Structure formats: structure tokens, C-alpha cells
Amino acid sequence: MKNNKIALFVSLFVLIGFPIIFLFISLFTGQWSYLAWSIPPSLAAGLTGLMISLNQIKKERKVEQ
């Protein structure tokens, strides 16, 4: 169960944290392509990880009951 919570946290960080990091990089450099090119991979990796980790958490809760 602990590994699934770590996976959930990492997925959320990739989904939300990476675009925020690249937003700050874009603000400092003035090159908005950093932000634009970071969003699709963040969405792909973050949503995939989020769906898989949520499914695993649901499966474990179902087995416990």
C-alpha cells in the first residue's frame, strides 16, 4: 500500500510540479517554448501513472474488504 501512495505522489508531482518548474524557467529566460514543450510529456507520464496507481489502490482496497 505504501508503494502505491508513493506512486500516486510521484504521478501528481509529474502532472503538476514539472509544468510549474518549467513555468518558472520560462519566466526567468523569457523563452516560453520550455513550458510549451514540457506540458505534453508531463500530461502523458502523469496521467498514465495516475491511472495505474489509482487502479492499484482500488484493487487493494477491494481485496481488503
Buried (B, 14 or more C-beta within 10 A) or exposed (E): EEEBEEBBEBBBBBBEEBBEBBBEBBEEEEEEEBBEEBEEEBBEBBEEBBEBBBEBBEEEEEEEE
